[in-house]
Amino acid sequence: MANRISTYTMTSRDGGSQDGEPKRNLWTSMLESVASGKRLPEKNLLVMGGTPESQREFLESLSGSEPKRNFDRQKIPPIANNYALGYTYYDVLDADQDDTLARVSLYLLSQPSGEFASLVAPLLTPETIPNTALVILLDWSQPHLWLRQIWTWLQVFQEVLEHLSRDVQTEMEDVMNAWKERGRGSSSVNLDGTPSATVANGDSDGSLPLGPGEWTEPLGLPLCVVCQNSQKIDFLEKSKGWKEPDFDAVLQNLRTVLLRHGASLIYTSQSTTSQLPILIHSTLGITSLLKRQPLKHNVIDRDKIVVPPNWDSWGKIRVLGGSFDTEKVSQYWSEDIKLPLGAAPPSMAFPDPEDDDENGSNQPPQIESAIALYEEWCRDPNSGGLAVVESAMNDGSEIAIESEDTQEFLERQLKILDAYKSKAPEKATDSPLSSSTRKLEFNDEKTVNEHIGPVQFNMGGIQVDADDMLQRLKDRNAHIATDSPSAEPEAAVGNIAKDFDNEQLHDFFSGLMNRTTGDRA
């Protein structure tokens, strides 16, 4: 019986080999096409500053702004930010909550140390630079330290830049050149990187030129400064004497400093929603396909400040009024950021009143530092409430309290204790025999009293408790014995007579108790 062989199979196999083309796996190509279509855009945020708790609040304000429909998307990824370089991520959903626009990875640093530069540097590559942004977290509980904290984190980032290759630094320069045009008036590119309406209409004549103090110190990545817990502004005003010019001066310092880096600024609160997700997502180039949410600037509401990048200028900062010198602060800040990491920023040194110069004047030295000017103004008691910034969340009335040295305190307390011991009267010690006898008698008396119970008798129609009467007599004798030894002799004689009377009364009531016990027996 002949074997039946499929001629179709043989023909197909022979045809593939005759063409000389390599075999192609149909399923592999289909899976690769599906995987490439489902691949999410990767965005990165380097979050510096704050505490692990405030970093968690920052993540919640970004990822939890809108309710999610799917149960799987409600799962919160773990956050590891207690040690060294932390990490977490979240997915950005579209307006209908069905499509995922991008996945944002957050790298978290809470300690400003240059040792972490080697951990951050590998994250910055020519491929990730266009999709990465910097975030510095500040808190309204310490507004007097804001410029110092910004300066510290910028110095840490400078350490990171020293670990990067030349290709990465070149890519950063290209990104910064493109960022100088994004979102600016009459620009062809919006803040999120999409073409502006002027380009679509053909009316674009080029963006406006840079003003003074703008983009003079680009960092290589877009920067956003987030001031958290702005609800404490009302507390500072009602309880600590802050005034409206004080809040304006803080805002002027921040805007002037950040203008040199092309950075954005926003105040956030735990009690109200903010434009933080819109600002961060626009900075990363994440745009909704269904509903575009424009970013609106706000410099009027003091607890909802929003300053987008490429919007601010010296003229807009001066509108707030006051005696704030924008040009001087901007120039001094350029000197501050030239200091290397680890070097303490200059502070305002007050002269000694005893050290007068030849002319008899005693003026503080002129220090060209924006940090020194800001902190000296914040600590001034006559600056309209800013002097109590360090104790703003407490009830202290002083700016700072210097504690006493521990050894000096203990030495002083030892002298007080020695003087107290020398004045205290020495107590006479009883002999061992008398103390043991007294203890034995007390135990016997206690046993008898527990067996008999309370002893009462009728005295002149009044029911008297013998135990209570004896206890009162003992308390009276103890009170007399503890009187001052410096009493006069007449008082001492009177006490002896009273002691004699008390002994007679004690014997009398003891006899009554023994008699009553004998009658019961």
GUTOR-487602 format. One line per field, with one value per residue (C-alpha): residue in three letters; x, z, y; residue number from 1. Coordinates in nm, 4 decimals, always signed. Each point is the difference from the previous one (the first is absolute). Last residue first. Example, Ala and Ser with C-alpha at 12.3 -4.5 7.8 and 13.67 -1.06 7.14 Angstrom:
2
resn: c(SER|ALA)
X: c(+1.3670|-0.1370)
Z: c(+0.7140|+0.0660)
Y: c(-0.1060|-0.3440)
resi: c(2|1)
***
This chain:
521
resn: c(ALA|ARG|ASP|GLY|THR|THR|ARG|ASN|MET|LEU|GLY|SER|PHE|PHE|ASP|HIS|LEU|GLN|GLU|ASN|ASP|PHE|ASP|LYS|ALA|ILE|ASN|GLY|VAL|ALA|ALA|GLU|PRO|GLU|ALA|SER|PRO|SER|ASP|THR|ALA|ILE|HIS|ALA|ASN|ARG|ASP|LYS|LEU|ARG|GLN|LEU|MET|ASP|ASP|ALA|ASP|VAL|GLN|ILE|GLY|GLY|MET|ASN|PHE|GLN|VAL|PRO|GLY|ILE|HIS|GLU|ASN|VAL|THR|LYS|GLU|ASP|ASN|PHE|GLU|LEU|LYS|ARG|THR|SER|SER|SER|LEU|PRO|SER|ASP|THR|ALA|LYS|GLU|PRO|ALA|LYS|SER|LYS|TYR|ALA|ASP|LEU|ILE|LYS|LEU|GLN|ARG|GLU|LEU|PHE|GLU|GLN|THR|ASP|GLU|SER|GLU|ILE|ALA|ILE|GLU|SER|GLY|ASP|ASN|MET|ALA|SER|GLU|VAL|VAL|ALA|LEU|GLY|GLY|SER|ASN|PRO|ASP|ARG|CYS|TRP|GLU|GLU|TYR|LEU|ALA|ILE|ALA|SER|GLU|ILE|GLN|PRO|PRO|GLN|ASN|SER|GLY|ASN|GLU|ASP|ASP|ASP|GLU|PRO|ASP|PRO|PHE|ALA|MET|SER|PRO|PRO|ALA|ALA|GLY|LEU|PRO|LEU|LYS|ILE|ASP|GLU|SER|TRP|TYR|GLN|SER|VAL|LYS|GLU|THR|ASP|PHE|SER|GLY|GLY|LEU|VAL|ARG|ILE|LYS|GLY|TRP|SER|ASP|TRP|ASN|PRO|PRO|VAL|VAL|ILE|LYS|ASP|ARG|ASP|ILE|VAL|ASN|HIS|LYS|LEU|PRO|GLN|ARG|LYS|LEU|LEU|SER|THR|ILE|GLY|LEU|THR|SER|HIS|ILE|LEU|ILE|PRO|LEU|GLN|SER|THR|THR|SER|GLN|SER|THR|TYR|ILE|LEU|SER|ALA|GLY|HIS|ARG|LEU|LEU|VAL|THR|ARG|LEU|ASN|GLN|LEU|VAL|ALA|ASP|PHE|ASP|PRO|GLU|LYS|TRP|GLY|LYS|SER|LYS|GLU|LEU|PHE|ASP|ILE|LYS|GLN|SER|ASN|GLN|CYS|VAL|VAL|CYS|LEU|PRO|LEU|GLY|LEU|PRO|GLU|THR|TRP|GLU|GLY|PRO|GLY|LEU|PRO|LEU|SER|GLY|ASP|SER|ASP|GLY|ASN|ALA|VAL|THR|ALA|SER|PRO|THR|GLY|ASP|LEU|ASN|VAL|SER|SER|SER|GLY|ARG|GLY|ARG|GLU|LYS|TRP|ALA|ASN|MET|VAL|ASP|GLU|MET|GLU|THR|GLN|VAL|ASP|ARG|SER|LEU|HIS|GLU|LEU|VAL|GLU|GLN|PHE|VAL|GLN|LEU|TRP|THR|TRP|ILE|GLN|ARG|LEU|TRP|LEU|HIS|PRO|GLN|SER|TRP|ASP|LEU|LEU|ILE|VAL|LEU|ALA|THR|ASN|PRO|ILE|THR|GLU|PRO|THR|LEU|LEU|PRO|ALA|VAL|LEU|SER|ALA|PHE|GLU|GLY|SER|PRO|GLN|SER|LEU|LEU|TYR|LEU|SER|VAL|ARG|ALA|LEU|THR|ASP|ASP|GLN|ASP|ALA|ASP|LEU|VAL|ASP|TYR|TYR|THR|TYR|GLY|LEU|ALA|TYR|ASN|ASN|ALA|ILE|PRO|PRO|ILE|LYS|GLN|ARG|ASP|PHE|ASN|ARG|LYS|PRO|GLU|SER|GLY|SER|LEU|SER|GLU|LEU|PHE|GLU|ARG|GLN|SER|GLU|PRO|THR|GLY|GLY|MET|VAL|LEU|LEU|ASN|LYS|GLU|PRO|LEU|ARG|LYS|GLY|SER|ALA|VAL|SER|GLU|LEU|MET|SER|THR|TRP|LEU|ASN|ARG|LYS|PRO|GLU|GLY|ASP|GLN|SER|GLY|GLY|ASP|ARG|SER|THR|MET|THR|TYR|THR|SER|ILE|ARG|ASN|ALA|MET)
X: c(-1.3723|-0.2141|+0.0440|+0.3761|+0.0219|-0.1980|+0.2339|+0.3064|-0.1444|-0.0906|+0.3485|+0.1483|-0.2282|+0.1312|+0.3631|-0.0164|-0.1724|+0.2776|+0.2623|-0.1763|+0.0024|+0.3740|+0.0607|-0.2050|+0.2050|+0.3200|-0.1346|-0.0704|+0.3555|+0.1305|-0.2199|+0.1390|+0.3532|-0.0495|-0.0185|+0.3151|-0.0561|-0.2893|-0.2964|+0.0284|-0.0569|-0.3306|-0.1355|+0.1067|-0.1688|-0.3230|+0.0090|+0.0428|-0.2939|-0.2165|+0.0891|-0.0924|-0.3422|-0.0674|+0.0876|-0.2216|-0.3094|-0.2350|-0.3809|-0.1288|-0.2376|+0.2620|+0.2558|-0.1399|+0.2644|+0.1416|+0.2772|+0.0433|+0.0839|+0.1053|+0.2169|+0.1428|+0.0694|+0.1763|+0.2250|+0.0886|+0.0890|+0.2265|+0.1702|+0.0497|+0.1451|+0.2486|+0.1026|+0.0485|+0.2175|+0.2080|+0.0458|+0.0907|+0.2597|+0.1541|+0.0556|-0.1850|+0.1591|-0.0435|-0.0907|+0.2456|-0.1629|+0.0116|+0.2197|+0.3071|-0.2120|-0.1484|+0.3411|+0.1225|-0.3074|+0.0529|+0.3673|-0.0907|-0.2527|+0.2701|+0.2311|-0.2797|-0.0790|+0.3654|+0.0404|-0.3026|+0.0902|-0.2903|-0.2398|-0.0044|-0.3531|-0.0858|-0.2594|-0.1673|-0.3698|-0.0508|-0.3503|+0.1013|-0.0646|+0.1486|+0.2990|+0.2616|-0.2197|-0.0362|+0.2116|-0.2209|-0.2707|+0.0178|+0.3727|+0.0809|+0.1280|+0.2449|+0.0475|-0.1735|+0.1950|+0.3333|-0.1053|-0.0816|+0.3071|+0.2319|-0.1550|+0.0209|+0.3698|+0.2243|+0.1023|+0.0402|+0.1542|-0.2166|+0.0478|+0.1581|+0.0946|+0.2492|+0.2012|+0.3012|-0.1997|-0.2042|+0.0455|-0.1929|-0.3383|+0.1209|-0.0972|-0.2916|+0.0927|-0.2580|+0.0507|+0.2120|-0.0869|+0.1833|+0.2285|-0.0914|-0.0942|+0.2020|-0.0919|-0.0967|-0.3678|+0.0368|+0.1568|-0.2873|-0.2362|+0.1606|-0.0752|-0.3643|-0.0416|+0.1545|-0.2138|-0.3264|+0.0424|-0.3070|-0.1128|-0.3680|-0.2127|-0.1538|+0.0323|+0.3782|-0.0238|-0.1940|+0.2670|+0.2798|-0.1543|-0.2207|-0.1663|+0.2803|-0.0814|-0.3397|-0.0443|-0.2887|-0.0817|-0.3020|+0.0517|+0.0692|-0.2832|+0.1200|+0.3020|-0.1949|+0.1050|-0.2408|+0.1055|-0.2371|-0.1785|-0.0260|-0.2795|-0.0035|+0.3589|+0.1410|+0.3539|+0.3098|+0.3029|+0.1850|-0.0447|-0.3652|-0.0415|+0.1612|-0.2041|-0.3319|+0.0516|+0.0906|-0.2990|-0.1368|-0.2752|-0.0776|+0.0448|+0.3487|+0.1429|+0.2333|+0.1982|+0.1588|+0.3193|+0.1563|+0.3675|+0.1810|+0.3209|+0.0563|-0.3735|+0.0155|+0.1899|-0.2230|-0.3183|+0.1063|+0.1085|-0.3169|-0.2202|+0.1607|-0.0417|-0.3672|-0.0644|+0.1582|-0.1885|-0.3303|+0.0788|+0.1247|-0.0822|+0.0550|-0.3479|-0.2344|+0.2449|+0.2206|-0.3042|-0.1540|+0.3205|+0.0039|-0.2504|+0.2906|+0.1036|+0.2491|+0.2188|+0.0798|+0.2986|+0.0023|+0.3216|+0.0496|+0.3273|+0.3481|+0.0269|-0.0260|+0.1651|-0.0746|-0.3419|-0.1681|+0.1726|-0.0672|-0.2606|+0.0202|-0.1259|-0.3641|-0.0764|-0.0074|-0.2408|-0.2653|-0.3200|-0.0234|-0.3278|+0.1369|+0.3211|-0.1912|-0.2032|+0.3091|+0.1736|+0.0231|+0.2934|-0.2036|+0.0759|-0.1183|+0.2330|-0.0052|+0.0580|-0.2006|+0.0250|+0.2203|-0.1350|+0.3097|+0.2698|+0.2660|-0.0785|+0.1495|+0.3351|-0.0197|-0.0561|+0.2929|+0.2274|-0.1132|+0.0790|+0.3519|+0.0373|-0.1077|+0.2482|+0.2813|-0.0469|-0.1643|+0.1637|+0.0624|-0.3685|-0.0928|+0.2184|-0.1803|-0.3246|+0.1215|+0.0870|-0.3500|-0.1372|+0.1940|-0.0918|-0.3696|+0.0262|+0.1808|-0.2565|-0.2851|+0.1364|-0.2170|-0.3078|+0.0291|-0.3517|-0.1120|+0.1799|+0.2315|+0.0261|+0.2398|-0.1079|+0.2240|-0.1209|+0.0729|-0.1406|+0.2476|+0.2909|-0.1069|+0.1509|+0.3243|+0.0434|-0.0737|-0.0933|+0.3635|+0.0830|-0.2485|+0.1768|+0.3510|-0.1313|-0.1275|+0.3268|-0.0527|-0.2468|-0.3241|-0.2160|-0.3605|+0.0612|-0.2790|+0.0057|-0.3511|-0.0935|-0.2905|-0.1878|-0.1753|-0.3362|-0.1972|-0.3416|-0.3249|-0.0187|-0.2174|+0.2327|+0.3084|+0.1912|+0.3502|+0.1520|+0.1985|+0.3548|+0.2195|+0.3652|+0.2209|+0.3673|+0.1695|-0.2334|-0.3614|-0.1358|-0.1386|-0.3569|-0.2166|-0.2366|-0.3563|-0.2622|-0.2903|+0.0910|-0.0987|-0.3408|-0.0827|-0.1847|+0.2588|-0.0920|+0.1943|+0.2852|+0.1446|+0.3190|+0.1534|-0.1330|+0.0694|+0.3604|+0.0584|-0.1551|+0.2386|+0.2917|-0.1258|+0.0099|+0.3474|+0.1188|+0.0494|+0.2728|+0.0736|-0.2394|+0.1606|-0.2957|+0.0168|-0.2318|-0.0376|-0.2447|-0.2042|+0.0553|-0.3364|+0.0617|+0.3506|-0.1337|-0.2711|+0.2511|+0.2397|-0.2753|-0.1026|+0.3586|+0.0572|-0.3227|+0.0885|+0.3419|+0.1911|+0.2161|+0.2990|-0.0354|+0.1726|-0.2966|+0.0346|-0.0129|-0.3360|-0.1443|+0.1236|-0.1772|-0.3210|+0.0095|+0.0691|-0.2869|-0.2360|+0.1057|-0.1257|+0.1429|-0.1987|+0.2089|-0.0393|-0.1523)
Z: c(+12.4360|-0.0831|+0.3518|-0.0159|-0.3305|+0.1396|+0.2975|-0.2243|-0.2171|+0.3021|+0.1399|-0.3299|+0.0107|+0.3406|-0.0781|-0.3108|+0.1951|+0.2576|-0.2719|-0.1641|+0.3235|+0.0364|-0.3596|+0.0568|+0.3050|-0.1963|-0.2829|+0.2465|+0.1279|-0.3584|-0.0695|+0.3046|-0.1098|-0.3336|-0.3284|-0.2120|-0.0444|-0.2417|+0.0435|-0.1238|+0.3446|+0.0437|-0.3256|+0.0962|+0.3391|-0.1639|-0.2539|+0.2797|+0.1925|-0.3101|-0.0577|+0.3592|-0.0397|-0.3233|+0.1601|+0.3030|-0.2060|+0.2279|+0.0186|+0.1907|+0.2961|+0.2460|-0.1341|-0.1695|-0.1308|-0.3359|-0.0917|-0.3744|-0.0789|+0.2486|-0.2273|-0.2089|+0.3179|+0.1590|-0.3032|-0.0234|+0.3685|-0.0369|-0.3075|+0.1725|+0.3080|-0.2140|-0.1923|+0.3225|+0.1383|-0.3197|+0.0060|+0.3675|-0.0444|-0.3152|+0.1747|-0.1359|-0.2283|+0.0776|-0.3023|-0.1052|-0.0664|-0.3674|-0.0479|-0.1220|-0.2363|-0.1646|-0.0554|-0.1612|-0.2269|-0.1169|-0.0725|-0.2029|-0.2037|-0.1075|-0.1044|-0.1945|-0.1925|-0.0783|-0.1253|-0.2275|-0.1573|+0.0103|-0.2937|-0.2330|-0.0846|-0.3469|-0.1475|+0.3268|+0.0897|-0.0237|-0.0675|-0.2706|-0.3765|-0.0768|+0.2282|-0.2733|-0.1814|+0.2975|-0.1488|-0.3078|+0.1919|-0.1536|-0.0617|+0.3336|+0.1677|-0.2902|-0.0558|-0.3394|-0.1263|+0.0997|-0.1645|-0.3300|-0.0071|+0.0864|-0.2629|-0.2679|+0.0699|-0.0664|+0.3577|+0.1106|+0.3445|+0.2899|+0.1032|+0.3263|-0.0390|+0.2302|-0.2871|+0.0901|+0.0077|+0.2896|+0.1540|+0.3277|-0.1730|-0.1640|-0.3643|-0.1423|-0.2565|-0.2762|-0.1293|-0.2825|-0.1388|+0.1725|-0.2327|-0.0273|-0.3663|-0.1817|-0.0036|-0.3407|+0.0938|+0.2456|-0.2465|-0.2479|+0.2922|+0.0726|-0.3531|+0.0185|+0.3445|-0.1188|-0.3141|+0.1763|+0.2748|+0.2249|+0.1512|-0.0151|-0.3062|-0.1299|-0.3508|+0.0304|-0.0685|-0.3214|-0.1241|+0.0918|-0.2148|+0.0312|-0.2714|-0.1374|+0.2501|+0.1690|+0.3244|+0.2060|+0.3449|+0.1714|+0.3643|-0.0813|-0.2476|-0.2341|-0.1778|-0.2014|-0.3392|-0.1846|-0.1474|-0.2742|+0.0304|-0.3365|-0.0149|-0.2181|-0.0940|+0.3289|-0.0199|+0.1827|-0.0992|+0.3315|+0.0857|-0.0980|+0.2329|+0.2895|-0.0447|-0.0609|+0.2969|+0.2263|-0.0987|+0.3533|+0.2022|+0.3478|+0.3567|-0.0230|-0.1540|-0.2905|-0.1014|-0.3479|-0.1622|-0.3439|-0.0901|-0.2769|+0.2041|+0.0473|+0.0547|+0.2978|+0.2105|-0.0861|+0.0474|+0.3404|+0.1334|-0.1237|+0.1567|+0.3411|-0.0330|-0.0921|+0.3059|+0.2214|-0.1712|+0.0910|+0.3698|+0.2338|+0.3668|+0.1301|+0.0866|-0.2669|-0.2873|+0.0639|+0.0421|-0.3232|-0.1877|+0.1497|-0.2670|-0.2459|+0.0999|-0.2833|-0.1969|-0.3292|-0.2068|-0.3631|-0.2003|-0.3672|-0.0579|-0.1034|+0.2896|-0.1903|+0.1814|-0.1932|-0.1051|+0.0780|+0.2062|-0.2525|-0.2636|-0.2627|-0.3451|-0.0946|-0.2192|-0.3789|-0.2455|+0.0235|-0.1868|-0.2170|+0.1563|+0.1126|+0.1123|+0.2062|+0.1597|+0.1614|-0.1038|+0.2836|+0.2429|+0.3225|+0.0527|-0.3491|-0.2971|-0.2766|+0.2430|-0.0219|+0.3815|+0.1571|+0.0662|-0.1264|-0.1491|+0.2729|+0.0300|-0.3413|+0.0996|+0.3289|-0.1795|-0.2332|+0.2944|+0.1778|-0.3073|-0.0018|+0.3681|-0.0688|-0.2846|+0.2132|+0.2662|+0.3337|+0.3445|+0.0281|-0.0659|+0.3133|+0.2152|-0.1496|+0.1072|+0.3593|-0.0261|-0.1302|+0.3002|+0.2448|-0.1694|+0.0048|+0.3704|+0.0809|-0.1916|+0.1831|+0.3537|+0.1312|-0.1459|+0.2460|+0.0864|-0.3493|-0.1470|-0.2991|-0.2585|-0.2945|-0.3259|-0.3004|-0.3410|-0.2339|-0.3414|-0.2251|+0.2158|-0.0131|-0.3385|+0.0365|+0.3424|+0.3507|+0.2316|+0.0289|+0.1690|+0.2863|+0.1960|-0.0428|+0.1183|+0.3237|+0.1818|-0.0634|+0.2856|+0.0238|+0.1814|-0.1187|-0.3478|-0.2014|-0.3503|-0.1444|-0.3103|-0.2052|-0.2255|-0.2956|-0.1665|+0.1413|-0.1608|+0.1854|+0.2562|-0.2391|+0.0394|-0.0723|+0.2659|+0.1291|+0.1541|+0.3239|+0.1084|+0.3043|+0.0938|+0.2862|-0.0172|+0.3421|+0.2626|+0.0961|-0.3511|-0.1090|-0.1134|-0.0941|-0.2962|+0.0806|-0.1379|-0.1289|-0.3581|+0.0458|+0.1292|-0.3162|+0.0339|+0.1398|+0.1883|-0.0897|+0.1745|+0.1564|-0.2047|+0.0383|+0.3398|+0.1339|-0.1214|+0.1742|+0.3193|-0.0132|-0.0408|+0.3023|+0.2071|-0.1161|+0.0898|-0.2281|-0.2554|-0.3453|-0.2450|-0.3255|-0.2293|-0.2976|-0.2939|-0.1940|-0.2906|+0.0244|-0.2228|-0.1075|-0.3743|+0.0253|+0.1842|-0.2609|-0.2865|+0.1779|+0.0707|-0.3663|-0.1200|+0.2402|-0.1015|-0.3716|+0.0482|-0.3195|-0.1706|-0.1775|-0.3771|-0.2450|-0.2386|-0.0527|+0.3705|+0.0503|-0.3108|+0.1111|+0.3299|-0.1572|-0.2667|+0.2515|+0.2162|-0.2930|-0.1346|+0.3142|+0.0191|-0.0191|+0.0717|-0.2469|+0.1080)
Y: c(+3.7186|+0.2973|+0.1417|-0.0507|+0.1850|+0.2905|+0.0200|-0.0088|+0.2766|+0.2107|-0.0430|+0.1142|+0.3030|+0.1028|-0.0764|+0.2221|+0.2757|-0.0084|+0.0090|+0.2940|+0.1959|-0.0477|+0.1001|+0.3141|+0.0861|-0.0532|+0.2184|+0.2815|-0.0189|+0.0252|+0.3033|+0.1741|-0.0825|+0.1880|-0.1868|-0.0354|-0.3749|+0.0755|-0.2353|-0.3586|-0.1533|+0.1864|-0.1429|-0.3516|+0.0333|+0.1154|-0.2801|-0.2522|+0.1469|-0.0102|-0.3633|-0.0846|+0.1642|-0.1856|-0.3291|+0.0735|+0.0802|+0.1969|-0.0373|+0.3012|-0.0307|+0.1148|-0.2445|-0.3070|-0.2364|-0.1062|-0.2427|-0.0732|-0.3629|-0.2648|-0.2147|+0.2869|+0.1955|-0.2966|-0.0531|+0.3708|+0.0109|-0.3013|+0.1489|+0.3339|-0.1665|-0.1913|+0.3122|+0.1916|-0.2787|-0.0084|+0.3769|+0.0011|-0.2713|+0.1479|+0.3340|+0.3013|+0.2555|+0.3639|+0.2087|+0.2694|+0.3336|+0.1304|+0.3097|-0.1901|-0.2098|+0.3085|+0.1544|-0.3213|-0.0114|+0.3582|-0.0643|-0.3080|+0.2004|+0.2446|-0.2813|-0.1700|+0.3196|+0.0658|-0.3555|+0.0243|+0.3345|+0.2401|+0.0215|+0.2980|+0.1058|+0.1286|+0.2346|+0.0790|+0.0028|-0.3735|-0.1267|-0.2439|-0.0302|+0.3400|-0.0486|+0.0385|+0.2495|+0.2295|+0.2771|+0.0053|+0.1803|+0.3453|+0.0318|+0.1595|-0.3191|-0.0581|-0.3730|-0.0097|+0.3003|-0.1518|-0.3255|+0.1692|+0.2227|-0.2887|-0.2277|+0.2694|+0.0413|+0.2990|+0.0668|+0.3634|+0.0027|+0.1159|+0.3652|+0.1140|+0.3619|+0.1694|+0.1433|-0.2138|-0.3213|-0.1242|-0.3433|+0.0161|-0.0347|-0.3250|-0.0125|-0.2024|-0.2611|-0.0610|-0.3503|-0.1320|-0.3421|-0.2850|-0.1918|-0.3673|+0.0202|+0.2621|+0.3707|+0.1351|-0.0212|+0.2867|+0.2425|-0.0337|+0.0526|+0.3365|+0.1188|-0.1036|+0.1552|+0.3276|+0.0208|-0.0714|+0.2592|-0.0382|+0.3288|-0.0855|-0.0537|-0.3225|+0.1451|-0.0315|-0.3740|+0.0575|+0.2404|-0.2371|-0.2710|-0.3081|-0.2086|-0.2185|-0.2777|+0.0157|+0.1980|-0.1396|+0.1408|-0.1529|+0.1083|+0.3673|+0.0293|+0.2764|-0.1517|-0.2566|-0.1365|-0.2249|-0.3344|-0.1108|-0.3344|-0.1764|-0.2544|-0.3109|-0.0854|+0.1248|+0.1304|-0.1239|+0.2104|-0.0390|+0.3682|-0.0232|-0.2979|+0.1854|+0.3186|-0.1769|-0.2324|+0.2983|+0.2136|-0.0089|-0.1620|+0.1263|-0.1286|-0.1476|+0.3151|+0.0698|+0.3088|-0.0049|+0.1247|-0.0538|+0.0107|+0.1876|-0.0242|+0.3756|+0.0467|-0.2347|+0.2535|+0.2950|-0.2026|-0.1289|+0.3378|+0.1688|-0.2678|+0.0463|+0.3773|-0.0377|-0.2164|+0.2650|+0.2829|-0.1750|-0.0069|-0.2714|+0.0488|-0.3494|-0.1260|+0.1333|+0.0534|-0.3004|-0.2232|+0.1267|-0.0825|-0.3491|-0.1088|+0.0301|-0.3507|-0.0602|+0.2391|-0.1786|+0.1169|-0.1209|-0.0317|-0.0849|-0.1885|+0.1175|+0.2442|+0.3260|+0.2961|+0.3212|-0.1278|+0.3334|+0.2729|+0.2735|-0.0892|-0.2713|+0.0885|-0.0582|-0.2978|+0.0068|+0.1597|-0.2704|+0.0852|-0.3140|-0.1077|-0.3368|+0.1666|+0.2555|-0.2784|-0.1484|-0.3188|-0.2576|-0.0023|+0.0099|+0.3699|+0.0826|+0.0321|+0.2637|+0.2833|+0.3226|+0.0319|-0.2640|-0.3488|-0.1747|+0.2226|-0.0208|-0.3702|-0.0767|+0.1482|-0.1900|-0.3310|+0.0624|+0.0782|-0.3143|-0.2108|+0.1428|-0.0866|-0.3573|-0.0382|+0.1436|-0.2626|+0.0601|-0.0280|+0.3763|+0.0625|-0.1947|+0.2243|+0.2991|-0.1656|-0.0022|+0.3700|+0.0690|-0.1857|+0.2159|+0.3299|-0.0891|-0.0854|+0.3249|+0.2018|-0.1718|+0.0136|+0.2869|-0.1688|-0.2892|-0.1246|+0.1014|-0.2993|-0.0351|-0.2788|+0.0299|-0.1676|-0.0731|-0.1201|-0.2919|-0.0984|+0.1856|-0.1325|-0.3664|-0.0977|+0.1977|-0.1619|+0.1259|-0.2874|-0.1109|+0.3374|-0.0351|-0.2726|+0.1467|+0.3358|-0.1550|+0.0699|+0.3719|+0.0063|+0.1929|-0.2599|-0.0476|-0.1419|-0.1631|-0.1471|+0.0099|-0.1988|+0.1358|-0.2407|+0.1572|+0.0621|-0.2909|-0.0283|-0.0642|+0.2819|+0.2062|+0.2996|-0.2089|-0.1848|+0.0686|-0.3122|+0.0085|-0.0801|-0.0569|+0.0326|+0.1130|+0.0952|-0.0256|-0.1462|+0.0597|+0.0475|-0.3367|+0.0623|-0.2971|+0.0303|+0.1078|-0.2343|+0.2063|-0.0836|-0.3615|+0.1036|+0.1887|+0.3252|+0.2343|+0.3122|+0.3164|+0.1832|-0.3136|-0.0376|+0.3451|+0.1086|-0.3485|+0.0149|+0.3327|-0.1330|-0.2953|+0.2394|+0.1929|-0.3194|-0.1043|+0.3511|+0.2975|+0.0459|-0.1343|-0.1658|-0.1203|-0.0622|-0.2355|-0.0659|-0.3258|-0.0126|-0.3185|-0.3045|-0.1424|+0.0437|-0.1418|-0.3034|-0.0600|+0.0184|-0.2332|-0.2501|-0.0089|-0.0420|-0.2872|-0.1730|-0.0019|-0.1540|+0.0721|-0.2598|+0.1431|+0.0626|-0.2380|+0.0040|-0.3756|-0.0751|+0.1614|-0.1666|-0.3400|+0.0247|+0.1240|-0.2695|-0.2720|+0.1083|+0.0273|-0.3456|-0.1631|-0.3509|-0.3252|-0.3073|-0.2877|-0.3280)
resi: c(521|520|519|518|517|516|515|514|513|512|511|510|509|508|507|506|505|504|503|502|501|500|499|498|497|496|495|494|493|492|491|490|489|488|487|486|485|484|483|482|481|480|479|478|477|476|475|474|473|472|471|470|469|468|467|466|465|464|463|462|461|460|459|458|457|456|455|454|453|452|451|450|449|448|447|446|445|444|443|442|441|440|439|438|437|436|435|434|433|432|431|430|429|428|427|426|425|424|423|422|421|420|419|418|417|416|415|414|413|412|411|410|409|408|407|406|405|404|403|402|401|400|399|398|397|396|395|394|393|392|391|390|389|388|387|386|385|384|383|382|381|380|379|378|377|376|375|374|373|372|371|370|369|368|367|366|365|364|363|362|361|360|359|358|357|356|355|354|353|352|351|350|349|348|347|346|345|344|343|342|341|340|339|338|337|336|335|334|333|332|331|330|329|328|327|326|325|324|323|322|321|320|319|318|317|316|315|314|313|312|311|310|309|308|307|306|305|304|303|302|301|300|299|298|297|296|295|294|293|292|291|290|289|288|287|286|285|284|283|282|281|280|279|278|277|276|275|274|273|272|271|270|269|268|267|266|265|264|263|262|261|260|259|258|257|256|255|254|253|252|251|250|249|248|247|246|245|244|243|242|241|240|239|238|237|236|235|234|233|232|231|230|229|228|227|226|225|224|223|222|221|220|219|218|217|216|215|214|213|212|211|210|209|208|207|206|205|204|203|202|201|200|199|198|197|196|195|194|193|192|191|190|189|188|187|186|185|184|183|182|181|180|179|178|177|176|175|174|173|172|171|170|169|168|167|166|165|164|163|162|161|160|159|158|157|156|155|154|153|152|151|150|149|148|147|146|145|144|143|142|141|140|139|138|137|136|135|134|133|132|131|130|129|128|127|126|125|124|123|122|121|120|119|118|117|116|115|114|113|112|111|110|109|108|107|106|105|104|103|102|101|100|99|98|97|96|95|94|93|92|91|90|89|88|87|86|85|84|83|82|81|80|79|78|77|76|75|74|73|72|71|70|69|68|67|66|65|64|63|62|61|60|59|58|57|56|55|54|53|52|51|50|49|48|47|46|45|44|43|42|41|40|39|38|37|36|35|34|33|32|31|30|29|28|27|26|25|24|23|22|21|20|19|18|17|16|15|14|13|12|11|10|9|8|7|6|5|4|3|2|1)
***
